[in-house]
Amino acid sequence: MKQVQLFTAFFKVGMLGYGGGPSSIPLVHKEVVERYEWMDNDEFADVLALGNTLPGPIATKMAGYIGYRVGGVLGMINAIVASIVPTIVLMIILLTSLATFKDLAWVGGMTKAVVPVVGVMLAVLTWQFIDNAKKGLGWLKTVIFGVVSLILLQFLNIHPGVLIAVLLIAALAQKDKKEEPEKKGGTA
């Protein structure tokens, strides 16, 4: 049953994720966190952060990891195939059709109409991440991390993968520092 659910979830993402990785992330979140509850928001944010540090399409990396976590190697293959096959088929059909009808006004309008929808989906996902960060860090640290990240990404042109890797290393270092006193205190 899990294999069918995996295929269905990532097939939907592959079919509806118009516009690439950023537009598919909220769809993956909806299926993985809200519908099937394979992971919670924090785990999803961790998978997204890790996926952003690796090269390649984010939707495929997330499908592979989540598929493996839910259904092992078969689940990984299942989720990846489910997410890429619709894209391949639709790409062939749409590119052929769009090339034929690219000068028609409705085709241009159709592609422009998708942009605000994707923007709203990303805004909702962003707000969910901010809300989760607020719960874990508090408002002050959340705002500071957000502003510093914005400056590094937009104004200093730091690659997102570098920023995420530094934050992951810092979080791991903090975790190790917190565990050391507990170990020392527990042995005495």
C-alpha positions as CSV (number, residue, x, y, z in Angstrom):
1,M,0.0,0.0,0.0
2,K,2.9,2.4,0.8
3,Q,4.3,1.9,-2.7
4,V,1.0,2.9,-4.3
5,Q,0.8,6.0,-1.9
6,L,4.4,6.9,-2.8
7,F,3.7,6.6,-6.5
8,T,0.5,8.6,-6.2
9,A,2.0,11.4,-4.1
10,F,5.0,11.9,-6.3
11,F,3.1,11.4,-9.6
12,K,0.9,14.4,-8.5
13,V,3.9,16.4,-7.8
14,G,5.4,15.5,-11.2
15,M,2.1,16.4,-12.9
16,L,1.3,19.6,-11.0
17,G,4.8,21.0,-10.3
18,Y,4.7,23.5,-13.1
19,G,7.7,25.8,-13.1
20,G,10.4,23.5,-11.6
21,G,11.6,22.8,-8.2
22,P,10.4,25.8,-6.2
23,S,6.8,25.2,-7.4
24,S,6.9,21.6,-6.5
25,I,8.2,21.9,-3.0
26,P,4.8,23.0,-1.6
27,L,3.2,20.1,-3.4
28,V,5.7,17.7,-1.9
29,H,5.1,19.2,1.5
30,K,1.3,18.9,1.1
31,E,1.6,15.2,0.3
32,V,4.4,14.1,2.6
33,V,3.6,16.1,5.7
34,E,-0.1,16.9,5.6
35,R,-1.7,14.0,3.6
36,Y,0.3,10.9,4.4
37,E,2.2,12.2,7.5
38,W,5.4,10.4,6.6
39,M,7.3,13.2,8.4
40,D,6.6,16.4,10.3
41,N,7.4,20.0,9.4
42,D,10.8,20.0,11.0
43,E,11.9,16.8,9.3
44,F,10.7,18.1,6.0
45,A,12.6,21.4,6.5
46,D,15.7,19.3,7.2
47,V,15.3,17.3,4.0
48,L,14.7,20.4,2.0
49,A,17.8,22.1,3.5
50,L,19.9,19.0,2.8
51,G,18.5,18.7,-0.7
52,N,19.3,22.3,-1.5
53,T,23.0,21.7,-0.6
54,L,23.3,18.9,-3.2
55,P,23.5,19.4,-7.0
56,G,20.5,18.6,-9.2
57,P,16.8,19.1,-9.2
58,I,15.3,19.4,-5.7
59,A,12.1,17.5,-6.5
60,T,14.0,14.4,-7.6
61,K,16.3,14.5,-4.6
62,M,13.4,14.8,-2.2
63,A,11.5,12.1,-4.0
64,G,14.5,9.8,-3.7
65,Y,15.2,10.4,0.0
66,I,11.5,10.3,1.0
67,G,10.8,7.3,-1.1
68,Y,13.8,5.5,0.5
69,R,12.7,6.5,3.9
70,V,9.1,5.3,3.4
71,G,9.7,2.2,1.2
72,G,13.4,1.4,1.0
73,V,15.2,1.0,-2.3
74,L,12.0,0.1,-4.1
75,G,10.3,3.1,-2.6
76,M,13.1,5.4,-3.8
77,I,13.0,4.1,-7.3
78,N,9.2,4.3,-7.3
79,A,9.1,7.9,-6.1
80,I,11.8,9.1,-8.5
81,V,10.1,7.4,-11.5
82,A,6.7,8.8,-10.4
83,S,8.1,12.3,-10.2
84,I,10.1,12.3,-13.5
85,V,7.9,10.4,-15.9
86,P,5.1,13.0,-16.0
87,T,7.7,15.7,-16.5
88,I,9.3,13.9,-19.4
89,V,5.9,13.2,-21.1
90,L,4.5,16.7,-20.4
91,M,7.8,18.3,-21.5
92,I,7.6,16.6,-24.9
93,I,3.9,17.3,-25.3
94,L,4.0,20.9,-24.0
95,L,7.1,22.0,-25.8
96,T,5.8,20.7,-29.0
97,S,2.5,22.4,-28.5
98,L,3.9,25.6,-27.2
99,A,6.4,25.8,-30.1
100,T,3.5,25.5,-32.5
101,F,1.2,28.0,-30.7
102,K,3.7,30.3,-29.0
103,D,2.5,33.4,-30.8
104,L,-1.1,33.0,-29.7
105,A,-2.1,35.4,-26.8
106,W,-3.8,32.7,-24.7
107,V,-0.6,30.6,-24.6
108,G,1.4,33.6,-23.3
109,G,-1.4,34.4,-20.8
110,M,-1.5,30.8,-19.6
111,T,2.2,30.8,-18.8
112,K,2.0,34.2,-17.1
113,A,-1.0,33.2,-15.0
114,V,0.9,30.4,-13.3
115,V,3.5,32.8,-11.8
116,P,1.3,34.3,-9.1
117,V,-0.1,30.9,-8.1
118,V,3.4,29.6,-7.6
119,G,4.3,32.7,-5.7
120,V,1.4,32.2,-3.3
121,M,2.3,28.6,-2.8
122,L,5.9,29.5,-2.0
123,A,4.7,32.3,0.4
124,V,2.5,29.9,2.3
125,L,5.4,27.4,2.6
126,T,7.7,30.2,3.7
127,W,5.3,31.3,6.4
128,Q,5.1,27.7,7.7
129,F,8.9,27.6,7.9
130,I,9.0,31.0,9.7
131,D,6.3,29.8,12.1
132,N,8.3,26.6,12.8
133,A,11.5,28.6,13.2
134,K,9.8,30.9,15.7
135,K,8.7,28.0,17.8
136,G,12.2,26.6,17.9
137,L,14.3,29.7,18.1
138,G,11.9,32.5,19.1
139,W,11.1,35.6,17.1
140,L,14.4,37.5,17.7
141,K,16.7,34.7,16.4
142,T,14.3,33.9,13.6
143,V,14.3,37.5,12.4
144,I,18.1,37.8,12.8
145,F,18.7,34.6,10.8
146,G,16.2,35.7,8.1
147,V,17.8,39.1,7.7
148,V,21.3,37.8,7.7
149,S,20.4,35.1,5.2
150,L,18.7,37.7,3.0
151,I,21.8,39.9,3.0
152,L,24.1,37.0,2.3
153,L,22.0,35.6,-0.5
154,Q,20.7,38.7,-2.2
155,F,23.4,41.3,-1.7
156,L,26.6,39.3,-1.2
157,N,25.6,36.6,-3.7
158,I,26.5,33.7,-1.4
159,H,25.3,30.4,-2.9
160,P,22.3,29.0,-0.9
161,G,24.1,25.6,-0.6
162,V,27.0,27.3,1.1
163,L,24.8,29.1,3.6
164,I,22.8,25.9,4.4
165,A,26.0,23.9,4.8
166,V,27.4,26.5,7.3
167,L,24.1,26.6,9.2
168,L,24.0,22.7,9.3
169,I,27.6,22.6,10.6
170,A,26.8,25.3,13.2
171,A,23.7,23.4,14.4
172,L,25.7,20.2,14.7
173,A,28.4,22.0,16.6
174,Q,25.8,23.5,19.0
175,K,24.2,20.1,19.5
176,D,27.6,18.6,20.4
177,K,28.3,21.4,22.9
178,K,24.9,20.8,24.6
179,E,25.4,17.0,24.8
180,E,28.9,17.3,26.4
181,P,27.8,18.8,29.8
182,E,24.9,16.2,29.9
183,K,27.4,13.4,29.5
184,K,29.8,14.8,32.1
185,G,26.9,15.4,34.5
186,G,25.5,12.0,34.0
187,T,28.7,10.1,34.8
188,A,29.4,11.8,38.1
